[in-house]
Amino acid sequence: MDNKFFDFEKAKVQTITLEQLERTHKENDVYNNPLKGIYHFQLLNEVINMCNEQHFNVEVYDLFAAQNKEPRSARCCATSAGRSPVRR
């Protein structure tokens, strides 16, 4: 696994792997639960697992991280071949 440090001063949007996303800072609410109920990596893993259960061949091709100064609206974007981005 790659250790990657983000430098959002150089680039506002940077590529990231699903494994790297799992290791990033966990955004929690005041009760120490995932902000908005689920972490980004959990959402992606759940969608991948649901697709696999239906025998779809799923692969995440592109995953991007962006620095957002507003902590309550973090962004993650994943794309797959021929599909529109899935945003949360």
Backbone atoms as SQL, in Angstrom:
CREATE TABLE atoms (id INTEGER PRIMARY KEY, chain TEXT, resi INTEGER, resn TEXT, atom TEXT, x REAL, y REAL, z REAL);
INSERT INTO atoms VALUES
  (1, 'A', 1, 'MET', 'N', 0.841, -1.180, 0.000),
  (2, 'A', 1, 'MET', 'CA', 0.000, 0.000, 0.000),
  (3, 'A', 1, 'MET', 'C', 0.884, 1.241, 0.000),
  (4, 'A', 2, 'ASP', 'N', 0.503, 2.177, -0.808),
  (5, 'A', 2, 'ASP', 'CA', 1.231, 3.437, -0.914),
  (6, 'A', 2, 'ASP', 'C', 0.914, 4.344, 0.259),
  (7, 'A', 3, 'ASN', 'N', 1.955, 4.912, 0.853),
  (8, 'A', 3, 'ASN', 'CA', 1.734, 5.997, 1.799),
  (9, 'A', 3, 'ASN', 'C', 1.715, 7.269, 0.974),
  (10, 'A', 4, 'LYS', 'N', 0.651, 8.014, 1.065),
  (11, 'A', 4, 'LYS', 'CA', 0.507, 9.200, 0.237),
  (12, 'A', 4, 'LYS', 'C', 0.125, 10.363, 1.131),
  (13, 'A', 5, 'PHE', 'N', 0.854, 11.441, 0.969),
  (14, 'A', 5, 'PHE', 'CA', 0.533, 12.663, 1.678),
  (15, 'A', 5, 'PHE', 'C', -0.021, 13.643, 0.663),
  (16, 'A', 6, 'PHE', 'N', -1.123, 14.237, 0.979),
  (17, 'A', 6, 'PHE', 'CA', -1.771, 15.154, 0.056),
  (18, 'A', 6, 'PHE', 'C', -1.202, 16.552, 0.213),
  (19, 'A', 7, 'ASP', 'N', -0.953, 17.189, -0.891),
  (20, 'A', 7, 'ASP', 'CA', -0.527, 18.574, -0.900),
  (21, 'A', 7, 'ASP', 'C', -1.547, 19.346, -1.731),
  (22, 'A', 8, 'PHE', 'N', -2.594, 19.791, -1.064),
  (23, 'A', 8, 'PHE', 'CA', -3.686, 20.469, -1.767),
  (24, 'A', 8, 'PHE', 'C', -3.312, 21.888, -2.181),
  (25, 'A', 9, 'GLU', 'N', -2.150, 22.354, -1.747),
  (26, 'A', 9, 'GLU', 'CA', -1.659, 23.636, -2.244),
  (27, 'A', 9, 'GLU', 'C', -1.186, 23.487, -3.694),
  (28, 'A', 10, 'LYS', 'N', -0.625, 22.329, -4.024),
  (29, 'A', 10, 'LYS', 'CA', -0.152, 22.066, -5.391),
  (30, 'A', 10, 'LYS', 'C', -1.300, 21.713, -6.328),
  (31, 'A', 11, 'ALA', 'N', -2.221, 20.885, -5.842),
  (32, 'A', 11, 'ALA', 'CA', -3.353, 20.466, -6.667),
  (33, 'A', 11, 'ALA', 'C', -4.581, 20.330, -5.769),
  (34, 'A', 12, 'LYS', 'N', -5.679, 20.960, -6.166),
  (35, 'A', 12, 'LYS', 'CA', -6.890, 20.953, -5.333),
  (36, 'A', 12, 'LYS', 'C', -7.595, 19.603, -5.344),
  (37, 'A', 13, 'VAL', 'N', -7.375, 18.833, -6.402),
  (38, 'A', 13, 'VAL', 'CA', -7.962, 17.498, -6.524),
  (39, 'A', 13, 'VAL', 'C', -6.837, 16.515, -6.803),
  (40, 'A', 14, 'GLN', 'N', -6.819, 15.403, -6.063),
  (41, 'A', 14, 'GLN', 'CA', -5.759, 14.413, -6.217),
  (42, 'A', 14, 'GLN', 'C', -6.341, 13.013, -6.263),
  (43, 'A', 15, 'THR', 'N', -5.660, 12.123, -6.982),
  (44, 'A', 15, 'THR', 'CA', -6.130, 10.745, -7.070),
  (45, 'A', 15, 'THR', 'C', -5.803, 10.005, -5.781),
  (46, 'A', 16, 'ILE', 'N', -6.621, 8.996, -5.484),
  (47, 'A', 16, 'ILE', 'CA', -6.460, 8.205, -4.267),
  (48, 'A', 16, 'ILE', 'C', -7.016, 6.813, -4.551),
  (49, 'A', 17, 'THR', 'N', -6.484, 5.801, -3.889),
  (50, 'A', 17, 'THR', 'CA', -7.024, 4.451, -4.009),
  (51, 'A', 17, 'THR', 'C', -8.056, 4.229, -2.901),
  (52, 'A', 18, 'LEU', 'N', -8.859, 3.200, -3.065),
  (53, 'A', 18, 'LEU', 'CA', -9.851, 2.868, -2.039),
  (54, 'A', 18, 'LEU', 'C', -9.146, 2.513, -0.728),
  (55, 'A', 19, 'GLU', 'N', -8.029, 1.823, -0.804),
  (56, 'A', 19, 'GLU', 'CA', -7.269, 1.467, 0.398),
  (57, 'A', 19, 'GLU', 'C', -6.739, 2.720, 1.097),
  (58, 'A', 20, 'GLN', 'N', -6.280, 3.703, 0.318),
  (59, 'A', 20, 'GLN', 'CA', -5.813, 4.952, 0.921),
  (60, 'A', 20, 'GLN', 'C', -6.976, 5.709, 1.554),
  (61, 'A', 21, 'LEU', 'N', -8.121, 5.684, 0.894),
  (62, 'A', 21, 'LEU', 'CA', -9.299, 6.350, 1.442),
  (63, 'A', 21, 'LEU', 'C', -9.676, 5.766, 2.799),
  (64, 'A', 22, 'GLU', 'N', -9.559, 4.453, 2.947),
  (65, 'A', 22, 'GLU', 'CA', -9.879, 3.806, 4.220),
  (66, 'A', 22, 'GLU', 'C', -8.963, 4.267, 5.345),
  (67, 'A', 23, 'ARG', 'N', -7.750, 4.694, 5.008),
  (68, 'A', 23, 'ARG', 'CA', -6.780, 5.114, 6.017),
  (69, 'A', 23, 'ARG', 'C', -6.810, 6.603, 6.307),
  (70, 'A', 24, 'THR', 'N', -7.632, 7.358, 5.596),
  (71, 'A', 24, 'THR', 'CA', -7.684, 8.798, 5.838),
  (72, 'A', 24, 'THR', 'C', -8.456, 9.107, 7.118),
  (73, 'A', 25, 'HIS', 'N', -8.423, 10.351, 7.499),
  (74, 'A', 25, 'HIS', 'CA', -9.104, 10.828, 8.703),
  (75, 'A', 25, 'HIS', 'C', -10.595, 10.491, 8.650),
  (76, 'A', 26, 'LYS', 'N', -11.099, 9.915, 9.721),
  (77, 'A', 26, 'LYS', 'CA', -12.522, 9.574, 9.810),
  (78, 'A', 26, 'LYS', 'C', -13.279, 10.794, 10.331),
  (79, 'A', 27, 'GLU', 'N', -14.226, 11.281, 9.541),
  (80, 'A', 27, 'GLU', 'CA', -15.026, 12.436, 9.948),
  (81, 'A', 27, 'GLU', 'C', -16.206, 11.953, 10.790),
  (82, 'A', 28, 'ASN', 'N', -16.216, 12.346, 12.056),
  (83, 'A', 28, 'ASN', 'CA', -17.252, 11.912, 12.981),
  (84, 'A', 28, 'ASN', 'C', -18.085, 13.092, 13.465),
  (85, 'A', 29, 'ASP', 'N', -19.320, 12.777, 13.881),
  (86, 'A', 29, 'ASP', 'CA', -20.170, 13.802, 14.472),
  (87, 'A', 29, 'ASP', 'C', -19.826, 13.924, 15.959),
  (88, 'A', 30, 'VAL', 'N', -20.596, 14.688, 16.684),
  (89, 'A', 30, 'VAL', 'CA', -20.313, 14.926, 18.106),
  (90, 'A', 30, 'VAL', 'C', -20.472, 13.667, 18.954),
  (91, 'A', 31, 'TYR', 'N', -21.159, 12.646, 18.427),
  (92, 'A', 31, 'TYR', 'CA', -21.354, 11.382, 19.149),
  (93, 'A', 31, 'TYR', 'C', -20.349, 10.326, 18.699),
  (94, 'A', 32, 'ASN', 'N', -19.338, 10.740, 17.949),
  (95, 'A', 32, 'ASN', 'CA', -18.278, 9.869, 17.438),
  (96, 'A', 32, 'ASN', 'C', -18.796, 8.831, 16.438),
  (97, 'A', 33, 'ASN', 'N', -19.900, 9.148, 15.772),
  (98, 'A', 33, 'ASN', 'CA', -20.422, 8.311, 14.691),
  (99, 'A', 33, 'ASN', 'C', -20.011, 8.930, 13.362),
  (100, 'A', 34, 'PRO', 'N', -19.964, 8.114, 12.301),
  (101, 'A', 34, 'PRO', 'CA', -19.606, 8.682, 10.994),
  (102, 'A', 34, 'PRO', 'C', -20.515, 9.849, 10.625),
  (103, 'A', 35, 'LEU', 'N', -19.904, 10.924, 10.132),
  (104, 'A', 35, 'LEU', 'CA', -20.663, 12.091, 9.692),
  (105, 'A', 35, 'LEU', 'C', -21.610, 11.674, 8.582),
  (106, 'A', 36, 'LYS', 'N', -22.876, 12.028, 8.704),
  (107, 'A', 36, 'LYS', 'CA', -23.937, 11.667, 7.759),
  (108, 'A', 36, 'LYS', 'C', -24.185, 10.160, 7.722),
  (109, 'A', 37, 'GLY', 'N', -23.727, 9.416, 8.757),
  (110, 'A', 37, 'GLY', 'CA', -24.106, 8.022, 8.922),
  (111, 'A', 37, 'GLY', 'C', -23.185, 6.972, 8.334),
  (112, 'A', 38, 'ILE', 'N', -22.255, 7.355, 7.463),
  (113, 'A', 38, 'ILE', 'CA', -21.392, 6.349, 6.843),
  (114, 'A', 38, 'ILE', 'C', -20.125, 7.028, 6.337),
  (115, 'A', 39, 'TYR', 'N', -19.025, 6.313, 6.419),
  (116, 'A', 39, 'TYR', 'CA', -17.781, 6.824, 5.852),
  (117, 'A', 39, 'TYR', 'C', -17.791, 6.581, 4.347),
  (118, 'A', 40, 'HIS', 'N', -17.050, 7.403, 3.608),
  (119, 'A', 40, 'HIS', 'CA', -17.015, 7.265, 2.153),
  (120, 'A', 40, 'HIS', 'C', -16.575, 5.871, 1.718),
  (121, 'A', 41, 'PHE', 'N', -15.523, 5.347, 2.333),
  (122, 'A', 41, 'PHE', 'CA', -15.023, 4.034, 1.932),
  (123, 'A', 41, 'PHE', 'C', -16.040, 2.941, 2.229),
  (124, 'A', 42, 'GLN', 'N', -16.807, 3.081, 3.317),
  (125, 'A', 42, 'GLN', 'CA', -17.842, 2.099, 3.631),
  (126, 'A', 42, 'GLN', 'C', -18.934, 2.109, 2.573),
  (127, 'A', 43, 'LEU', 'N', -19.336, 3.295, 2.148),
  (128, 'A', 43, 'LEU', 'CA', -20.347, 3.412, 1.111),
  (129, 'A', 43, 'LEU', 'C', -19.892, 2.723, -0.175),
  (130, 'A', 44, 'LEU', 'N', -18.668, 3.024, -0.594),
  (131, 'A', 44, 'LEU', 'CA', -18.145, 2.408, -1.816),
  (132, 'A', 44, 'LEU', 'C', -18.063, 0.896, -1.674),
  (133, 'A', 45, 'ASN', 'N', -17.578, 0.407, -0.527),
  (134, 'A', 45, 'ASN', 'CA', -17.492, -1.043, -0.316),
  (135, 'A', 45, 'ASN', 'C', -18.868, -1.699, -0.311),
  (136, 'A', 46, 'GLU', 'N', -19.860, -1.042, 0.265),
  (137, 'A', 46, 'GLU', 'CA', -21.217, -1.592, 0.266),
  (138, 'A', 46, 'GLU', 'C', -21.780, -1.690, -1.145),
  (139, 'A', 47, 'VAL', 'N', -21.571, -0.656, -1.957),
  (140, 'A', 47, 'VAL', 'CA', -22.051, -0.673, -3.335),
  (141, 'A', 47, 'VAL', 'C', -21.341, -1.772, -4.122),
  (142, 'A', 48, 'ILE', 'N', -20.030, -1.887, -3.942),
  (143, 'A', 48, 'ILE', 'CA', -19.263, -2.938, -4.626),
  (144, 'A', 48, 'ILE', 'C', -19.775, -4.312, -4.214),
  (145, 'A', 49, 'ASN', 'N', -19.999, -4.525, -2.914),
  (146, 'A', 49, 'ASN', 'CA', -20.496, -5.818, -2.431),
  (147, 'A', 49, 'ASN', 'C', -21.889, -6.129, -2.969),
  (148, 'A', 50, 'MET', 'N', -22.763, -5.125, -3.021),
  (149, 'A', 50, 'MET', 'CA', -24.111, -5.348, -3.559),
  (150, 'A', 50, 'MET', 'C', -24.038, -5.744, -5.033),
  (151, 'A', 51, 'CYS', 'N', -23.163, -5.094, -5.776),
  (152, 'A', 51, 'CYS', 'CA', -22.993, -5.439, -7.196),
  (153, 'A', 51, 'CYS', 'C', -22.431, -6.850, -7.352),
  (154, 'A', 52, 'ASN', 'N', -21.450, -7.200, -6.519),
  (155, 'A', 52, 'ASN', 'CA', -20.868, -8.547, -6.579),
  (156, 'A', 52, 'ASN', 'C', -21.896, -9.619, -6.247),
  (157, 'A', 53, 'GLU', 'N', -22.784, -9.335, -5.293),
  (158, 'A', 53, 'GLU', 'CA', -23.840, -10.286, -4.944),
  (159, 'A', 53, 'GLU', 'C', -24.778, -10.554, -6.122),
  (160, 'A', 54, 'GLN', 'N', -24.915, -9.586, -6.994),
  (161, 'A', 54, 'GLN', 'CA', -25.758, -9.722, -8.185),
  (162, 'A', 54, 'GLN', 'C', -24.941, -10.195, -9.400),
  (163, 'A', 55, 'HIS', 'N', -23.686, -10.594, -9.142),
  (164, 'A', 55, 'HIS', 'CA', -22.769, -11.121, -10.162),
  (165, 'A', 55, 'HIS', 'C', -22.383, -10.094, -11.216),
  (166, 'A', 56, 'PHE', 'N', -22.321, -8.834, -10.803),
  (167, 'A', 56, 'PHE', 'CA', -21.785, -7.784, -11.676),
  (168, 'A', 56, 'PHE', 'C', -20.282, -7.704, -11.448),
  (169, 'A', 57, 'ASN', 'N', -19.551, -7.490, -12.514),
  (170, 'A', 57, 'ASN', 'CA', -18.112, -7.305, -12.415),
  (171, 'A', 57, 'ASN', 'C', -17.858, -5.817, -12.175),
  (172, 'A', 58, 'VAL', 'N', -17.453, -5.453, -10.961),
  (173, 'A', 58, 'VAL', 'CA', -17.320, -4.052, -10.572),
  (174, 'A', 58, 'VAL', 'C', -15.865, -3.738, -10.259),
  (175, 'A', 59, 'GLU', 'N', -15.442, -2.577, -10.734),
  (176, 'A', 59, 'GLU', 'CA', -14.111, -2.090, -10.428),
  (177, 'A', 59, 'GLU', 'C', -14.162, -0.572, -10.337),
  (178, 'A', 60, 'VAL', 'N', -13.538, -0.015, -9.317),
  (179, 'A', 60, 'VAL', 'CA', -13.445, 1.439, -9.191),
  (180, 'A', 60, 'VAL', 'C', -12.195, 1.860, -9.942),
  (181, 'A', 61, 'TYR', 'N', -12.395, 2.655, -10.994),
  (182, 'A', 61, 'TYR', 'CA', -11.268, 3.084, -11.822),
  (183, 'A', 61, 'TYR', 'C', -10.619, 4.353, -11.304),
  (184, 'A', 62, 'ASP', 'N', -11.412, 5.331, -10.986),
  (185, 'A', 62, 'ASP', 'CA', -10.893, 6.625, -10.582),
  (186, 'A', 62, 'ASP', 'C', -11.541, 7.056, -9.274),
  (187, 'A', 63, 'LEU', 'N', -10.723, 7.467, -8.346),
  (188, 'A', 63, 'LEU', 'CA', -11.208, 7.967, -7.065),
  (189, 'A', 63, 'LEU', 'C', -10.396, 9.217, -6.766),
  (190, 'A', 64, 'PHE', 'N', -11.086, 10.281, -6.392),
  (191, 'A', 64, 'PHE', 'CA', -10.419, 11.570, -6.189),
  (192, 'A', 64, 'PHE', 'C', -10.685, 12.090, -4.790),
  (193, 'A', 65, 'ALA', 'N', -9.692, 12.790, -4.252),
  (194, 'A', 65, 'ALA', 'CA', -9.830, 13.479, -2.972),
  (195, 'A', 65, 'ALA', 'C', -9.678, 14.966, -3.232),
  (196, 'A', 66, 'ALA', 'N', -10.459, 15.757, -2.518),
  (197, 'A', 66, 'ALA', 'CA', -10.376, 17.214, -2.650),
  (198, 'A', 66, 'ALA', 'C', -10.417, 17.834, -1.263),
  (199, 'A', 67, 'GLN', 'N', -9.613, 18.857, -1.066),
  (200, 'A', 67, 'GLN', 'CA', -9.630, 19.585, 0.202),
  (201, 'A', 67, 'GLN', 'C', -10.839, 20.501, 0.196),
  (202, 'A', 68, 'ASN', 'N', -11.602, 20.419, 1.257),
  (203, 'A', 68, 'ASN', 'CA', -12.774, 21.264, 1.388),
  (204, 'A', 68, 'ASN', 'C', -12.662, 21.985, 2.720),
  (205, 'A', 69, 'LYS', 'N', -12.728, 23.277, 2.706),
  (206, 'A', 69, 'LYS', 'CA', -12.592, 24.060, 3.937),
  (207, 'A', 69, 'LYS', 'C', -13.823, 23.953, 4.829),
  (208, 'A', 70, 'GLU', 'N', -14.943, 23.507, 4.269),
  (209, 'A', 70, 'GLU', 'CA', -16.183, 23.343, 5.040),
  (210, 'A', 70, 'GLU', 'C', -16.245, 21.900, 5.553),
  (211, 'A', 71, 'PRO', 'N', -15.997, 21.680, 6.853),
  (212, 'A', 71, 'PRO', 'CA', -15.906, 20.311, 7.375),
  (213, 'A', 71, 'PRO', 'C', -17.198, 19.505, 7.301),
  (214, 'A', 72, 'ARG', 'N', -18.338, 20.139, 7.175),
  (215, 'A', 72, 'ARG', 'CA', -19.596, 19.394, 7.151),
  (216, 'A', 72, 'ARG', 'C', -19.996, 18.966, 5.739),
  (217, 'A', 73, 'SER', 'N', -19.154, 19.241, 4.759),
  (218, 'A', 73, 'SER', 'CA', -19.514, 18.844, 3.397),
  (219, 'A', 73, 'SER', 'C', -18.302, 18.292, 2.654),
  (220, 'A', 74, 'ALA', 'N', -17.675, 17.287, 3.255),
  (221, 'A', 74, 'ALA', 'CA', -16.521, 16.658, 2.605),
  (222, 'A', 74, 'ALA', 'C', -16.967, 15.991, 1.312),
  (223, 'A', 75, 'ARG', 'N', -16.050, 15.852, 0.370),
  (224, 'A', 75, 'ARG', 'CA', -16.398, 15.310, -0.940),
  (225, 'A', 75, 'ARG', 'C', -15.502, 14.146, -1.317),
  (226, 'A', 76, 'CYS', 'N', -16.114, 13.200, -1.964),
  (227, 'A', 76, 'CYS', 'CA', -15.413, 12.062, -2.525),
  (228, 'A', 76, 'CYS', 'C', -16.112, 11.747, -3.833),
  (229, 'A', 77, 'CYS', 'N', -15.382, 11.372, -4.845),
  (230, 'A', 77, 'CYS', 'CA', -15.991, 11.095, -6.138),
  (231, 'A', 77, 'CYS', 'C', -15.356, 9.848, -6.724),
  (232, 'A', 78, 'ALA', 'N', -16.177, 8.918, -7.180),
  (233, 'A', 78, 'ALA', 'CA', -15.684, 7.702, -7.833),
  (234, 'A', 78, 'ALA', 'C', -16.326, 7.608, -9.206),
  (235, 'A', 79, 'THR', 'N', -15.577, 7.135, -10.172),
  (236, 'A', 79, 'THR', 'CA', -16.134, 6.935, -11.506),
  (237, 'A', 79, 'THR', 'C', -15.844, 5.516, -11.958),
  (238, 'A', 80, 'SER', 'N', -16.675, 5.016, -12.847),
  (239, 'A', 80, 'SER', 'CA', -16.430, 3.725, -13.471),
  (240, 'A', 80, 'SER', 'C', -16.547, 3.914, -14.972),
  (241, 'A', 81, 'ALA', 'N', -16.020, 3.001, -15.714),
  (242, 'A', 81, 'ALA', 'CA', -15.983, 3.139, -17.178),
  (243, 'A', 81, 'ALA', 'C', -17.387, 3.329, -17.730),
  (244, 'A', 82, 'GLY', 'N', -17.565, 4.393, -18.509),
  (245, 'A', 82, 'GLY', 'CA', -18.841, 4.628, -19.171),
  (246, 'A', 82, 'GLY', 'C', -19.960, 5.093, -18.268),
  (247, 'A', 83, 'ARG', 'N', -19.672, 5.425, -17.046),
  (248, 'A', 83, 'ARG', 'CA', -20.709, 5.837, -16.104),
  (249, 'A', 83, 'ARG', 'C', -20.434, 7.252, -15.611),
  (250, 'A', 84, 'SER', 'N', -21.467, 7.886, -15.146),
  (251, 'A', 84, 'SER', 'CA', -21.317, 9.212, -14.527),
  (252, 'A', 84, 'SER', 'C', -20.716, 9.040, -13.137),
  (253, 'A', 85, 'PRO', 'N', -20.052, 10.067, -12.616),
  (254, 'A', 85, 'PRO', 'CA', -19.498, 9.980, -11.262),
  (255, 'A', 85, 'PRO', 'C', -20.593, 9.752, -10.219),
  (256, 'A', 86, 'VAL', 'N', -20.239, 8.986, -9.194),
  (257, 'A', 86, 'VAL', 'CA', -21.120, 8.783, -8.041),
  (258, 'A', 86, 'VAL', 'C', -20.596, 9.699, -6.960),
  (259, 'A', 87, 'ARG', 'N', -21.425, 10.608, -6.489),
  (260, 'A', 87, 'ARG', 'CA', -20.980, 11.572, -5.483),
  (261, 'A', 87, 'ARG', 'C', -21.734, 11.360, -4.185),
  (262, 'A', 88, 'ARG', 'N', -21.054, 11.650, -3.105),
  (263, 'A', 88, 'ARG', 'CA', -21.684, 11.618, -1.788),
  (264, 'A', 88, 'ARG', 'C', -21.351, 12.892, -1.091);
